């Protein structure tokens, strides 16, 4: 079995903290939990693709009164983000009819 990567460990620390307290850790707490410097903790948190994906407009602007009229714009943004983080392969595409 492969050794867990730093992102695997970071995800574990974040999920454990959320289960215990109901809140995600701040990057300084993440760094401490992983034995990293504060700057390395910040970079690790930034590298977690789920944070990048779920912090996009498609998710954060849901309560805006004009959300529906901007939905396609937000979906294009989400598509670009998915491509950036490597989630644009065949598994993620709709099958051709």
KOLNUKE-543387 format. One record per residue (C-alpha): residue in one letter; y, x, z. Coordinates in pm, 1 decimal. Each point is the difference from the previous one (the first is absolute). Layout:
BEGIN
<atom fifi="a" north="Y" east="X" up="Z"/>
...
This chain:
BEGIN
<atom fifi="x" north="0.0" east="0.0" up="0.0"/>
<atom fifi="x" north="349.1" east="120.6" up="-82.7"/>
<atom fifi="x" north="245.4" east="101.8" up="268.9"/>
<atom fifi="x" north="277.9" east="-263.8" up="34.0"/>
<atom fifi="x" north="328.1" east="94.9" up="-165.9"/>
<atom fifi="x" north="329.5" east="5.9" up="188.6"/>
<atom fifi="x" north="85.8" east="-337.4" up="-156.9"/>
<atom fifi="x" north="-330.4" east="-144.0" up="122.6"/>
<atom fifi="x" north="79.0" east="123.3" up="348.2"/>
<atom fifi="x" north="356.1" east="-134.1" up="-22.2"/>
<atom fifi="x" north="-126.4" east="-341.7" up="-105.1"/>
<atom fifi="x" north="-240.4" east="3.0" up="296.3"/>
<atom fifi="x" north="277.9" east="91.4" up="244.5"/>
<atom fifi="x" north="224.9" east="-273.8" up="-140.5"/>
<atom fifi="x" north="-267.1" east="-269.7" up="9.1"/>
<atom fifi="x" north="-113.9" east="96.7" up="350.7"/>
<atom fifi="x" north="359.6" east="-20.5" up="123.7"/>
<atom fifi="x" north="53.2" east="-336.6" up="-167.8"/>
<atom fifi="x" north="-312.8" east="-143.9" up="160.2"/>
<atom fifi="x" north="95.9" east="134.7" up="342.8"/>
<atom fifi="x" north="369.6" east="-90.9" up="1.0"/>
<atom fifi="x" north="66.0" east="-226.8" up="-297.8"/>
<atom fifi="x" north="246.8" east="253.0" up="-140.7"/>
<atom fifi="x" north="-34.2" east="287.4" up="-243.8"/>
<atom fifi="x" north="88.5" east="344.2" up="137.7"/>
<atom fifi="x" north="326.4" east="168.8" up="-87.2"/>
<atom fifi="x" north="-47.3" east="318.4" up="-202.9"/>
<atom fifi="x" north="60.3" east="216.2" up="307.7"/>
<atom fifi="x" north="-286.5" east="-177.7" up="176.2"/>
<atom fifi="x" north="-216.2" east="37.1" up="-308.4"/>
<atom fifi="x" north="73.1" east="373.0" up="-7.6"/>
<atom fifi="x" north="-93.2" east="29.5" up="365.6"/>
<atom fifi="x" north="-323.8" east="-194.5" up="-53.2"/>
<atom fifi="x" north="-97.5" east="228.5" up="-288.5"/>
<atom fifi="x" north="113.4" east="324.8" up="160.5"/>
<atom fifi="x" north="266.1" east="56.0" up="-267.4"/>
<atom fifi="x" north="366.6" east="94.8" up="8.0"/>
<atom fifi="x" north="246.6" east="-288.3" up="-13.2"/>
<atom fifi="x" north="89.1" east="84.2" up="-361.5"/>
<atom fifi="x" north="-366.6" east="11.2" up="-103.2"/>
<atom fifi="x" north="-49.0" east="-337.5" up="170.6"/>
<atom fifi="x" north="289.1" east="-147.1" up="-197.6"/>
<atom fifi="x" north="-139.2" east="133.8" up="-328.0"/>
<atom fifi="x" north="-347.5" east="-127.3" up="82.7"/>
<atom fifi="x" north="133.1" east="-347.3" up="70.4"/>
<atom fifi="x" north="193.2" east="5.1" up="-327.3"/>
<atom fifi="x" north="-315.1" east="104.0" up="-184.5"/>
<atom fifi="x" north="-198.5" east="-297.9" up="116.7"/>
<atom fifi="x" north="9.5" east="-206.0" up="-314.2"/>
<atom fifi="x" north="-42.7" east="-332.0" up="174.4"/>
<atom fifi="x" north="333.2" east="50.0" up="171.7"/>
<atom fifi="x" north="166.4" east="74.6" up="-330.2"/>
<atom fifi="x" north="-158.8" east="-299.4" up="-165.7"/>
<atom fifi="x" north="66.6" east="-253.1" up="275.9"/>
<atom fifi="x" north="357.9" east="114.0" up="53.7"/>
<atom fifi="x" north="93.1" east="-102.7" up="-354.3"/>
<atom fifi="x" north="217.1" east="-296.2" up="-90.5"/>
<atom fifi="x" north="-300.0" east="-217.2" up="-90.4"/>
<atom fifi="x" north="-87.7" east="-11.7" up="371.3"/>
<atom fifi="x" north="328.3" east="66.1" up="179.8"/>
<atom fifi="x" north="212.1" east="-251.7" up="-191.4"/>
<atom fifi="x" north="-236.9" east="-298.4" up="42.0"/>
<atom fifi="x" north="241.4" east="-193.1" up="218.4"/>
<atom fifi="x" north="299.5" east="40.4" up="-232.0"/>
<atom fifi="x" north="118.7" east="-333.2" up="-141.6"/>
<atom fifi="x" north="-16.0" east="140.2" up="-357.1"/>
<atom fifi="x" north="-343.1" east="163.7" up="39.3"/>
<atom fifi="x" north="-172.8" east="-209.8" up="-265.8"/>
<atom fifi="x" north="267.7" east="73.3" up="-260.5"/>
<atom fifi="x" north="-47.4" east="376.0" up="59.3"/>
<atom fifi="x" north="-377.0" east="-7.6" up="36.7"/>
<atom fifi="x" north="-79.5" east="155.3" up="-339.1"/>
<atom fifi="x" north="246.6" east="280.4" up="68.1"/>
<atom fifi="x" north="-171.3" east="64.1" up="334.4"/>
<atom fifi="x" north="-342.9" east="-11.9" up="-164.3"/>
<atom fifi="x" north="106.8" east="265.1" up="-254.1"/>
<atom fifi="x" north="121.5" east="215.9" up="289.3"/>
<atom fifi="x" north="-333.7" east="-48.5" up="176.1"/>
<atom fifi="x" north="-184.5" east="94.6" up="-320.2"/>
<atom fifi="x" north="199.7" east="324.0" up="-25.6"/>
<atom fifi="x" north="-75.9" east="77.4" up="364.1"/>
<atom fifi="x" north="-370.5" east="-61.8" up="-52.0"/>
<atom fifi="x" north="5.8" east="235.5" up="-297.3"/>
<atom fifi="x" north="178.6" east="266.1" up="209.2"/>
<atom fifi="x" north="-257.6" east="-18.5" up="276.0"/>
<atom fifi="x" north="-291.7" east="4.7" up="-242.7"/>
<atom fifi="x" north="-105.4" east="-364.0" up="24.2"/>
<atom fifi="x" north="27.3" east="-80.5" up="-368.3"/>
<atom fifi="x" north="-350.6" east="86.4" up="-117.8"/>
<atom fifi="x" north="-251.3" east="-239.9" up="-154.7"/>
<atom fifi="x" north="-99.1" east="-149.2" up="336.0"/>
<atom fifi="x" north="353.2" east="-124.4" up="53.3"/>
<atom fifi="x" north="46.2" east="-144.6" up="-349.3"/>
<atom fifi="x" north="-77.1" east="-353.0" up="-106.2"/>
<atom fifi="x" north="-311.1" east="-13.6" up="-220.2"/>
<atom fifi="x" north="68.0" east="-57.7" up="-369.8"/>
<atom fifi="x" north="-93.1" east="-345.4" up="-124.3"/>
